Amino acid sequence: MATKPRVTVLGAGIGGLTLALELHRSGIECVVLEAVPKLDALGVGINLLPHATRNLTRLGLQEALAAVAVTTRESAFFNRFGQLIAAEPAGRFAGYEWPQFSIHRGDLQQVLLGAVRDRLGPDAVRLGCRGVRVTQDETSATVHVEHPDGSVSAVGGDVVVGADGVHSVVRRQFHGDVAPRYTGYMMWRGTTVWPRFLTGASMVRAGWLATGKMVVYPIRDDVNDRGDQLVNWVAEVEAPIRDARDWNRPGLVDDFIGPFADWRFDWLDVPAMIRAADAVLEYPMVDQDPLGHWTEGRVTLLGDAAHPMVPRGSNGAAQAILDARVLAARLADTRDPGQALRAYEAERLPATSRVVLTNRTNPPDALLREVYDRTGDRPFERVGDVITPEEIRRFSEGYRSVAGFSHTALARP
């Protein structure tokens, strides 16, 4: 075997493309296989927290990301009556060395894809390659691929990484087809061209799940001659599960707008914003119990394939980015691929399991639940009579510590 292994990455999402860049930075040869024949800028918004942007900055991508994202200034929490509970600075405005970005998922993927093709070559990402199974022996691992024309092929290497998302073929092969765990809440998402609100770079969480919760933040600046923004919004409502996990399943406004019909605040008209969306997508709030292991010999998992989590806390993409850094580093550390994959798993599986379980119970928006419970879902006269600044700080700092982006954690090399 060569001094450094050859890696086959299954999936050209956020995790797979970041891994390709990390491997290249470490001098490790790789190829990325993607099922779809064309990578379009699909999806809606995500947030890149400082631990993620630190890694992407190491990869030389901060300037490209800043050009297409909104640099988040604050995270703000409101009740469903539009009353401010707390606002705290974000990213560099909170004293981090790295910014927080609110960005369209498609824009992030295109930045990563462009960097991979520029640095690794135009053939580093092979489209129309749907992995169907993985085989391995003592010296190699192989992905068996189906192509759009019905032909089949095999792509071999020293290591295979399943970065193929929540419907991972690799995860299913080694761990079976386990049904996701449903929280009882559906999520509807959309983007709307809308005038700036609050700071123009605020990430807002409002309401609570019992009566409807919203997350709202801008992801593109100056999208027209009026200086409007593209605003990402997420509505979470208790409802029976509607279908399997499909990030691109269309949704209907009338299925969920009821709880938000009177959310007309002096800083945002929520129902008007929802109805002005160019499209609406729906997705069940689901996750899966943490796995006991990710690695089988020369094959391992990364990102959503390894640790699908409830999309709360802005951490799904970030944890995939952190996975990529650690995996590349461990592969660069040793000539033994199996040892490298086991070391990667030993570091990242416990860390991501904590995030998965915390997202179920105490993500950062659990502050909204606390205020909801203490007020009995009624307006307050003064927020200080409901919750103290120290309690608010503990909610935020507790989640930052679990997710790995506390100031202390990011002060380490």
HUWOKA-V987138 format. One record per residue. N is the residue number from 0. PHI is phi in radians with two decimals (* if undefined). PSI is psi in whole degrees, 0 to 359 (999 if undefined). D_CENTER is the distance of its C-alpha to the mean C-alpha in whole Angstrom. Layout:
n phi psi d_center
N PHI PSI D_CENTER
N PHI PSI D_CENTER
This chain:
n phi psi d_center
0 * 147 35
1 -1.11 164 34
2 -1.00 318 33
3 -2.03 142 30
4 -1.29 159 28
5 -1.66 130 27
6 -2.01 133 23
7 -1.85 121 22
8 -1.83 124 19
9 -1.73 108 18
10 2.05 123 15
11 -1.87 42 14
12 -1.50 199 10
13 -1.05 312 8
14 -1.16 314 9
15 -1.12 317 13
16 -1.22 321 14
17 -1.10 319 13
18 -1.06 318 15
19 -1.01 317 18
20 -1.18 321 18
21 -1.15 319 18
22 -1.12 317 21
23 -1.05 317 23
24 -1.05 329 23
25 -1.59 4 24
26 1.33 26 27
27 -1.87 129 25
28 -1.27 138 26
29 -2.66 162 23
30 -2.37 144 23
31 -1.94 127 20
32 -1.87 130 20
33 -2.26 136 19
34 -1.19 319 20
35 -1.29 149 20
36 -1.37 346 23
37 -2.60 134 21
38 -1.65 99 18
39 -1.58 161 18
40 -1.41 74 15
41 -1.60 167 14
42 1.71 193 11
43 -2.30 216 11
44 -1.57 153 9
45 -2.44 166 6
46 -1.98 135 7
47 -1.82 109 8
48 -1.41 168 10
49 -1.01 329 13
50 -1.19 329 13
51 -1.31 316 10
52 -1.23 335 13
53 -1.05 314 15
54 -1.16 318 15
55 -1.19 330 14
56 -1.17 318 17
57 -0.97 327 19
58 -1.50 5 18
59 1.35 28 20
60 -1.93 358 17
61 -1.07 317 17
62 -1.11 317 20
63 -1.12 322 19
64 -1.21 317 15
65 -1.05 330 18
66 -1.24 337 20
67 -2.05 357 17
68 -1.96 174 15
69 -1.80 127 16
70 -1.41 109 17
71 -1.16 133 16
72 -1.70 323 19
73 -2.66 157 19
74 -1.97 121 17
75 -2.13 143 20
76 -2.14 130 20
77 -2.27 154 23
78 -1.46 179 25
79 -1.30 358 25
80 -1.70 7 29
81 1.41 14 27
82 -1.54 133 28
83 -1.25 127 26
84 -1.65 314 25
85 -2.83 151 24
86 -2.42 128 22
87 -2.26 144 21
88 -1.13 157 21
89 -2.22 152 17
90 1.00 228 17
91 -1.08 331 20
92 -1.21 345 22
93 -1.79 11 21
94 1.62 5 23
95 -1.31 155 20
96 -1.30 341 21
97 -2.08 149 18
98 -1.36 167 16
99 -1.83 132 13
100 -1.98 134 12
101 -1.78 122 11
102 -2.55 148 11
103 -1.20 133 11
104 -0.97 319 9
105 -1.10 323 12
106 -1.14 318 13
107 -1.08 314 11
108 -1.07 321 12
109 -1.20 323 15
110 -1.08 313 16
111 -1.12 315 14
112 -1.07 316 17
113 -1.06 319 19
114 -1.17 319 19
115 -1.09 313 19
116 -1.17 325 22
117 -1.19 320 24
118 -1.59 323 24
119 -1.74 346 24
120 1.88 157 26
121 -1.13 340 26
122 -1.71 8 26
123 -1.21 332 23
124 -1.97 117 21
125 -1.81 114 23
126 -1.54 162 22
127 1.19 28 24
128 -2.08 94 24
129 -1.61 109 22
130 -1.19 133 23
131 -2.01 336 25
132 -2.92 166 25
133 -2.20 138 26
134 -2.19 160 29
135 -2.74 161 30
136 -2.39 198 33
137 -1.24 343 34
138 -2.12 354 34
139 -2.77 167 31
140 -2.41 142 28
141 -2.32 136 28
142 -1.73 127 26
143 -1.65 128 28
144 -2.14 140 27
145 -1.89 141 28
146 -1.92 161 28
147 -0.99 332 28
148 -1.46 4 32
149 1.61 352 32
150 -1.29 163 33
151 -2.23 155 32
152 -2.67 175 31
153 -2.30 137 30
154 -2.10 116 28
155 -1.85 162 29
156 -3.02 194 28
157 -1.57 333 28
158 -2.47 143 25
159 -2.08 134 22
160 -2.06 120 18
161 -1.48 98 17
162 -1.96 41 13
163 -1.79 30 14
164 1.35 191 11
165 -1.18 340 12
166 -1.79 33 15
167 -0.92 125 16
168 -1.15 321 20
169 -1.18 315 20
170 -1.04 315 19
171 -1.13 322 21
172 -1.09 319 24
173 -1.64 337 24
174 -2.17 2 23
175 1.46 171 24
176 -1.67 84 22
177 -1.59 130 21
178 -1.14 144 21
179 -1.20 161 17
180 -1.65 119 18
181 -1.60 134 18
182 -1.40 342 18
183 1.76 2 21
184 -2.21 136 18
185 -1.66 155 17
186 -2.17 127 15
187 -1.96 137 16
188 -2.31 150 14
189 -2.86 173 16
190 -2.25 143 17
191 -2.40 133 20
192 -1.28 123 22
193 -2.65 151 24
194 -1.08 155 26
195 -1.03 144 24
196 -2.29 155 24
197 0.88 236 24
198 -1.40 352 24
199 1.43 357 22
200 -2.58 38 19
201 -1.72 136 18
202 -1.73 115 15
203 -1.88 133 17
204 -2.09 131 17
205 -2.49 150 20
206 1.36 197 22
207 -2.66 159 21
208 -0.99 325 20
209 -1.05 330 24
210 -2.21 10 25
211 1.86 130 22
212 -2.21 145 19
213 -2.17 145 17
214 -2.14 128 14
215 -2.42 131 16
216 -2.84 149 15
217 -1.38 146 16
218 -2.19 350 14
219 -2.49 140 17
220 -1.68 151 21
221 0.85 59 24
222 -1.51 354 24
223 -2.58 182 27
224 -1.31 355 31
225 -1.59 355 30
226 1.39 18 28
227 -1.20 168 25
228 -2.04 161 21
229 -1.56 117 19
230 -1.84 128 17
231 -1.59 137 14
232 -2.41 150 15
233 -2.32 127 14
234 -1.94 129 17
235 -2.07 123 17
236 -2.42 140 20
237 -1.15 130 22
238 -2.93 157 23
239 -1.09 148 24
240 -1.10 137 21
241 -1.77 329 22
242 -2.94 177 21
243 -1.20 174 19
244 -1.24 116 15
245 -2.56 106 15
246 -1.07 341 12
247 -1.97 22 15
248 -1.34 125 18
249 -1.14 147 20
250 -2.20 168 21
251 -2.04 134 24
252 -1.01 318 24
253 -1.16 346 27
254 -1.31 344 25
255 -2.47 353 23
256 -1.31 343 25
257 -0.83 307 28
258 -1.12 344 26
259 -1.90 7 25
260 -1.09 333 28
261 -1.88 17 30
262 -1.43 68 27
263 -1.95 101 29
264 -1.84 165 29
265 -1.22 347 31
266 -1.87 349 27
267 -2.93 133 26
268 -1.67 96 27
269 -1.15 310 24
270 -1.09 324 26
271 -1.12 319 27
272 -1.10 316 24
273 -1.06 313 22
274 -1.22 343 25
275 -1.57 4 25
276 -1.13 147 22
277 -1.30 332 22
278 -2.82 158 20
279 -2.23 136 19
280 -2.08 151 16
281 -2.18 150 16
282 -2.73 137 14
283 -1.32 143 15
284 -1.38 94 13
285 -2.27 159 14
286 -2.58 189 13
287 -2.40 149 15
288 -1.02 143 17
289 -0.98 141 17
290 -1.33 157 19
291 -1.31 332 22
292 -2.73 156 21
293 -1.88 336 19
294 -1.83 133 22
295 -2.21 100 25
296 1.11 250 27
297 -1.77 14 26
298 -2.15 137 23
299 -2.51 177 19
300 -2.03 160 16
301 -2.65 146 13
302 1.17 216 9
303 -1.04 332 9
304 -1.12 328 12
305 -1.55 320 13
306 -2.54 66 11
307 -1.04 129 10
308 -2.26 157 9
309 -1.03 130 10
310 -1.30 70 7
311 -2.33 139 9
312 1.69 1 9
313 1.00 44 6
314 -2.19 354 5
315 -1.06 306 3
316 -1.13 320 3
317 -1.06 317 6
318 -1.17 326 7
319 -1.12 320 8
320 -1.14 320 9
321 -1.17 319 11
322 -0.92 313 12
323 -1.08 318 13
324 -1.09 313 16
325 -1.18 317 17
326 -1.08 314 18
327 -1.08 320 20
328 -1.12 318 22
329 -1.21 323 23
330 -1.15 329 24
331 -1.34 342 26
332 -1.37 334 27
333 -2.52 155 29
334 -1.50 356 31
335 -1.76 103 31
336 -1.03 319 27
337 -1.07 317 27
338 -1.11 319 28
339 -1.10 316 25
340 -1.17 323 23
341 -1.18 322 24
342 -1.17 319 24
343 -1.03 312 20
344 -1.09 320 19
345 -1.10 330 22
346 -1.49 318 19
347 -1.65 330 16
348 -1.11 312 17
349 -1.11 321 18
350 -1.12 314 15
351 -1.28 329 13
352 -1.07 321 15
353 -1.09 321 16
354 -1.19 316 12
355 -0.97 312 12
356 -1.27 325 16
357 -1.19 323 15
358 -1.07 335 13
359 -1.28 328 15
360 -2.10 316 18
361 -2.42 57 17
362 -1.22 176 14
363 -1.05 332 15
364 -1.41 5 16
365 -1.07 340 19
366 -0.98 321 21
367 -1.13 321 21
368 -1.09 318 22
369 -1.09 315 25
370 -1.18 320 26
371 -1.00 313 27
372 -1.16 317 29
373 -1.26 329 31
374 -1.62 351 32
375 1.15 32 32
376 1.03 46 30
377 -2.23 156 33
378 -1.09 153 33
379 -1.94 158 34
380 -1.47 323 36
381 -2.58 124 35
382 -1.09 331 31
383 -1.12 340 33
384 -1.36 346 35
385 -1.77 316 32
386 -2.63 144 30
387 -1.58 157 31
388 -0.99 324 29
389 -1.15 321 29
390 -1.13 318 27
391 -1.05 315 24
392 -1.05 319 24
393 -1.12 321 23
394 -1.02 310 21
395 -1.20 314 19
396 -1.19 326 20
397 -1.07 316 19
398 -1.23 321 16
399 -1.03 322 15
400 -1.17 315 18
401 -1.11 316 16
402 -1.38 347 12
403 1.64 19 14
404 -2.22 33 14
405 -1.20 159 18
406 -1.03 323 21
407 -1.11 314 22
408 -1.09 318 20
409 -1.42 353 19
410 -1.37 344 23
411 -1.35 151 23
412 -1.04 999 23
